[in-house]
Amino acid sequence: MAAIKHRACLQLLGLSLVWVSVMPLTLLAIMLVVARPASALQTEFKPAPCWFTIPRDRDMTCGHLMVPENRTKQESPIIKLPVVVFEPDRVRHEPVVYLSGGPGQPARIENTEDIKEWWSFIDNGEWLRGRRLIVLDERGVGLSQPSLSCSEHYTAKVWGGIITKPSESIDFDVAQKREVAACRDGLLSRGIDLTAYNTSEIAADIHDLRIALNIDRWVLFGISYGTKVALQVLEDHPENIVAVVLDSTLPLDVDYVDQDAANFDAALKKLEKDCDTDNDCAGGAGKLSSLIGEIVEQLDAQPVLLRLRNEGQPTTFTRVSGDDFLELLFNQFYDRDSIEHLPQLIKSTADQDYGPLAQAVGFDGLDDESTTFADGMHLSVVCNDGIAPSASFTQFPLLDHWARDNFYSWACPLWPSGKQVKPHKSLAQNTVPVLLLSGDYDPATPSRWAEQIVKNTGHSQMVVFRGVGHDVIDTTECGGEVVSDFLANPGAKITSTCLGDMAGPAFSAPERDPAVLVSGSAPASMLKR
């Protein structure tokens, strides 16, 4: 339940517990109660029957957190956030509240299958034994009311760059702008205050949830974008927090959009360094950076046409340019298995063998998240939290054009935004124990960000996991062991023995999927190596 997905409204600062099946979103009717003064509002938790079948021999509590949409206004509509509490057999420790990634990613508490996955997550996490686990759909996402989903305005092939026949010509940039504007207009027509959907309001919701549930002390667990929410809660409401666990950390004061080039460059250099020392990886094909540079130059001169045929689905096509290739590489760094296949993907593409590329593009475009992800919430948070002026990318010439071709640079000016967020307080005097988990290959929330937080936050420590990308807790069992050790004694230094067994990527070629085919001529300049 975590993951930063990159760029064109797909940059999830957050996906752990990656589930394969596509689960239809059951949207509830949007019901906003009559506005009343926010100052007089008592937020409350309203218990309700669970909207799914509770597994046998399990105890659960369901309900809705009622909060004002905009706490800065004298009068504000009340919004409704679904909450699920997973009850342990016996309570022995403080509860944990789970803060999902995104922004815009649902917590996946919608149906019985979702809940089974959560119970599996709990059963496999020693650190959750004897603790209540509290999960909610944050404002604007999932089953929350209102939902800021754009699914009725978005067309899958527009955002996936998909055409139905080679001769079809679509200006995807124009189509995307049209759909973003339609999403904005549709949400505004429903009376939704888009400026109220930001990190500060979400953090206030979390604080109100603890009070509404009558919880004295609890643990914050944030993953990806959820770490930013956790840090905001720690800054605004440090009282009653026993400990904080941050997995794949997004700092409060980092405008991550302008850091893509630096983060990507660091991940590519690490990949090349590890590949150079692995005989099974290098294989005499030359430096990965040189191959990538040649591929980008050639694909920019003449994009390659790929035919994608997935079993049971009509044949579709897509054109891959140099920027598209870089985008695909960036996204592959999220997952350890994909990292291990990256060198072969690069070499195959350089050799005009487009099977691995077509397979990666096909899987990347079949994301179950696309039907449930709240793109309107994503834009509201990113654009309201503020984006700094574009940084200089001259030190990353290979990534220059890719980094500047930025979805948010044109989408945020189309989106209503609130006032500039107030400066963040220093956490140097913080007394709440904080643990940061970081994958050394993470392209979205790099370890250097976690290092900065540790330097400037009292009572904090970080652990870097070798060969891991984004989302540590779901990638390696060692992540759960480290969290368990930390929560057993939050003031002690982590000494988990599993860290000594962590190793770099085991590079290999992925198995070929015969259902994914390729056609179309290669760029004339892409010569066989």
N, C-alpha and C positions, 0 to 999 in steps of 0.2 A: 504494500500500500504506500509506496513512495515513488518519486522519480522526476527529474527535470527533463522534459521532452523539449527538443530544440526548436527554436525559431518559429516559423509561420503558424502562430497560434497553437503550436504543438510543444512549446518549451515547458514541460512539466517540471517545476522544481518539486519533483517528486515521482516510482511505481514498485513498491515492494509487493509481495504476494501476487506475482504476475499470474493471472488466471487465464486459461486458454479459451474457455467458452465465452461466447458473447451473450451477455445477460440483458434482456430487454428492460429498459428503464420504465418503471411504472410511475408515471407522473400523477401526482395528486392535484386536485383542483386548487388553483391559487386563491387563497382567501386571506385578505388583509383585513384585520379588525379596524374599527374606527379609531382614528388617531387620538391620542391623549397626551398631555404634557409629559415629555421625557423625564423631567425632573421629579414628577410625581409617580413615575412608573416603578412598580416593584416587579423585577424580573422573577419568573417562577418556573418551576419544573412541573409539568402536568403529566402524571403517570397515564399510560394508555396501554391497551392490549397490544402485544407484539404483532406486527403486520406480516409475520412469517411464522412457520411452524418451529417451535422450540424443540431442539433435539432431545431425545429421551434421556432421562437422568441428568439433565442440565438445568441450572437455575439462571434466569435472566430477568432483567428489569428493563422495560421500554417506556418511552414517553417523549415529550417535546419540551425544549427550552424555549420560553417566550421572552424575547428581548426587543428593545426598540431598534428600528432600522438605522436611525441616525441619532446618536447620543448628543450631538452638538446642536440639535434643534429643540426649540421649546415644545413643539408637537411633532410626533413621529409615529408612523404606523408600527404595528407590532409584527415581527416576523417569527417564524416557527422553525426550529431546528430539531430534527429527529435525533434521539439519543438512545444508545443501547449500552446496558451495563452487563458484562459477563461476570457472573458471580462464581467464586471458587467454592470448593467443597467446604473449606474452612478458612476464614479470614485470619491471616497471621501477620500481614504487613500492610503498609499504606497502599492505597489504590494507585493505579497508573492511568493517566489520561493520554490517549494516543492522538497525535496531531498529524494528519495526513499531508501528503505532498501536493504539488500542483504549481501555483494556485489554480483551482478549478477541478481538481481530481476528487471524485466522490470517495467516501470511506468504504463503500461497498457493504452496506448493511441493509440492502434492499429486499433480499429474498432468502429462502431457506438455504440455497446453495452458497450464497455469500456467508451466511452465518456458520455453516459447516467449515468453510475455509478459515474463518476466524478461530473457531474452536481448535482446528488443527494447528494454527499458529500458536495458540496458547499452550496446547499440549506439548508442543516441541520447544517451548521456551521456558527453561528452568527459571529464568529471572521473573517469570510471571506467576510462579507457584505461590499460592496463598494470598494473591492480590486480586482485587476487583479490577477489571479492565474496562475503562469507559471510552466508548467510541461514538463520535457524532459526525454527521454531515455538517460541515461549516456553512455559514451563510452563503447563499447563492448556488450551492452545489447539491448534487444528488437529489434526495427527497426533501430538502429544505424548501420552505415556501416563503417568498417566491424563489423559483429556480432561474438562474441566469444562463440557461442552456441556449445555444444558438442552433440546435439540431434542425429546427424547422426552416432555418434560413440558409444553412450550409449544404453544399453539394460535395459529396465525397471526392468525386473525380477532380473538382476544382482545386481542392487542397492536396490531392495526391498527384497532380500533374498527369492524370490519366486521359488517354484518348481511346476511342473505340475503333478507329481505323487509321492507318498511317497518313492518309491524306487530310485528316481532320485538323483544323487550325483553330486554336483557342488562345486568346490573350488571357492567361491565367492571372496576371497581375490586376488587370481591370476587373475580372470576375471576382477576385478575392476582395477587392475594395468595395465592390457593389454588395457583396454578401455581409461584410462587416458593417456597412452602413445600414443594411436591412435589419441586422441583429440589433444594433443600437436603437433604431427607430421603433422596433417591435417592443423592446424592453421599456423604453421611455413611454410608449403609448399605454403601458400597463401601470404607469404611475410609479415605477421603480426609481429610487434615487441612486443612480449608479456611483455617485461620489461617496456613498456610505459603505461601499464594499472594498475595504482596505485592511491592511494588517493590524492597525490600531483597533479598529472595531472588532475584528476577529479575536484579538487578545482580550478585549473587554468581555466578549461573549464567554471565553474560556474561564475568566475570573468569576463571572456571574454564575457559570455552571457549577463551580465548586461550592459556592454559597447555597445555590438552589438545591443541591443534592445533600446539603448538610454534612459535607466532608470537611473535617478539621485540617488534615494535612495530606498532601498527595505528591506523586512523582510526575513530572512532565517528560513525556517521550515524544520528540519531534523527529520527523524524517523529511529530508529535502526542504521544500518550502515550509513544512511544519516546524523546522528548526528556527526559522525566522519568527514564526508566531510564538514559539516557546521563549525565545530571547526577548520578545516584546513583553510577554507576560512577566518574565523575570525582572525586566526593567521597571514596569509599571506596578506590579503587584508581587514583590518578592516574598511577602509574608505567606506563611502556610505551605511553602514549597520545601519538601524534604530533600529532593535531588532533581537534577535535570540531565537527561541523556539526549544528545544531539547526534543524529546519524546523517552524514553528508550535509555539512552545515552551510547555510546561507546567512552571512552576517547582516545585521540591520542596516549598515551604512554602505553597503556595496551595491553599485548599480551594475548588476551582473551582465546586462545586455552588452555593455561596452567592454567586457572582459573576455568575450568569447575567443578572440584571436589569441590572446596570451595563454588562456587555459588550453586551447586546442594545440598550440605550438608546444607547450610543455608535455602534453600527452603523446604527441607524435615523436618528440625527442626521446621520451622514456621507452616507447615502443621500439624505436630504432636501436637504442642502446641494448635493450634486452635481446632483440633479434640478433644483433651482432655477436653476442656471446653464446648463442644457441646454434649448434651445428645443424639441427633439424630445421631451423628457421631460415638461416642465411642462404644456404644452398647455392652460393655463387651468383646470385641474381643481381647483386649490386646493392647500393644504399637505398633504403626504402624512401628516404626523402627525395632522392633524385628520381626514382620511379614515379612518385606522386607528382612531382613537378612536371614531368614529361606528360603524364596522363592528363593533368589539368589543362596544360597548354593545348594538347591535341583535342580534347573534348570541347574546349571553348571554341576552337577553330571549326569543329564539326561535331556536334553532339551525336551520340550513337542512339539508334532506335532499338529499343528492346521490346520483344513480344513476351507478355506475361500470361501464362495459362495455368490457372490453379484449378485443381480437380473440382468439378461440379460448377465451375464459374465460366462465364463467357471469356473469350480471349480479349485481352486489352493490350494497349501499347503505352510506352512512355519514352520520352527522350531525356537522355542524361547528359548534362553539360559538365564543365569542370566544377562549377559551384555545386551542382547536384552531387557530384562524386564526393566533394569535401564534406557536404552536409551528411551524406551517408556514413562516411568515416567517423565524423564527430559522434553521431548517434550510436555507432558500434562500440564506442568506448564505455558506454553505460554498463555493459554486461560482460562478465568475465569470459564466458564461453565465446562470445563474439570477438573479444580481444585476442583470444588464442587463434582465431581463424583470420584475423586481419592481414597479417603478412601474405598469406596465400591469396587472399582476395586482391590485394594490391598487385602481386606478381601475375596472377591470372589475367587481370584487366590489362596490364602492360603487354601481355602476350596475345591480346585480342581474344582471349577465352572469356566470353562474357556470361558463362553459366553461373559462376558464383555471384557476379554482380547482379544478374537478373533475379537470382534467388534472394539475395539480400534486399533488393528493392521491393520484391514481392512481399516478403515478410514485413518489411518496414511499413508498407502501405496497407497491411491487413491488421491494423491495431484495433483490438476490441475497445480500447479506451475512446475511440473516435465517436462512438454513439452515446457515451455517457459523460464525456468531459464537458464541463461548463465553460465554454470559450468566452462568454460574456463576463463571467466572474474572473477569468484569467486576465482579460484586458483591464477590467476595473481595478484589480489589485496592482498589476504591473504599472499601469499608467497613473494611478492615484498615489502609489508609493514614491513616484518620482524617478526620472531617468536623467542622468547628467548629460551635458553636451558630449558629442561623439569624441572618443579618444583618438589619438594618432595611431595608425596601424602601420606606419612606415617601417617599423622594425620587423614586420612579418609580411614580406612581399608576396609570398605564396598565398597568404590568407587575406590579402588586402581587399580584393573585390568581394569575396565571400562574406567577410565581416561587415562590410558597408551595406551589403544587400540585406538590410535588416527589416524584418516584418514590423517591428514596433516603431520604426522611424516614420512610417506613414499611417500606421493603425492608431497610435496614441493621439495624434492631432485630430482624428475623427471621433475620439471617445471623450465623453464628459469627464473632467477631472476636478478634484477638490483643491483646497488650499495646500500650499507647501507643508509637508509634514514637519512638525517641530523637531529641533535637534535632539539627538539621542543622548541620554545620560551616560556618564561613565560607570562602568561596572567594575572598576578597579578595586572598590571596597566590598564587592559582593561576598557574602558569607555562605551562600548556598552551593554545595558541591556540584560541579558540572563536569560531565564526561563527554568528550567529543570523539566520534568514530569517523575515520576517513579512509577512503580507498586511494591508493597512490596513483591510480590511473583515472580518477574521476575527472571528466572534462567539464563538468557543470559546476560543481562545488569543490574546487581543488583543495588539497591539504594546506596550501599556504594561507587560505582564508581561515581555516581552523587554527593554524598557528598564530595568526594575528589575534584571534579571540582569546586564546590561552594567554598570550602576552598581556592582554588588557582586561582580563577578567579574573578576579580573585577566586581562589579555591577551585581552579579548573585544571584539567589534564586531558591530553589527547592520545589516541592510539591510532597509528597508521597501519593499514592492512595491505600486505604485499600482494600485488597482482589483481586487486579488486578495483572495480570502477565505482559506479554510483550505487548507493543502497547496500550498506555493509550487512545489516542484520539478516537480510534474506539471501545473501550471497554465500556466507560462510558460517558454519556452526560456531567458529571461534568468536564471532561477533556477539552471539548470545552468551557465551561463556564469560566474555569480558564484562558485559553488562551485569551478569549475575554476580560476579566478583565485586563489581563497583557498588551495587545496591546492598550487598551484604555488609559493606563497610565503606560508605561514600567518602570518608576522610582519608582512606589509605591509598597508597600508590598501587596501580594495577600491576600485577605480577603473573598474569595468566600464562601458564606454560604452553598453551596452544599457539601463542604468537611465535614461538621459536620454530614451529613446524610450517608456518606460512611460507609459500614459495612464489616465485614469479610465474608468469603464464607458461603453460605447456603448449607451445605452438604446434598447430596441426592444421590439416586441410579439412574443411567441413564435408560431410557426406553430401553427394549431389542428389538433388530432388528431381526426378525425371518429369514431374508435373510442371516444372518451370522451364520454358523454352525461350530461345533467343532467335531473333532474325534481324535482318537489316545489315547494311554494309558498315564495316568499320571505317573510321576516319582514314583517309588515304595515307596520312603521314604516320599512322600508328604501325610501325614496322615490327615484324617478329623479332624477339630478342632470344 
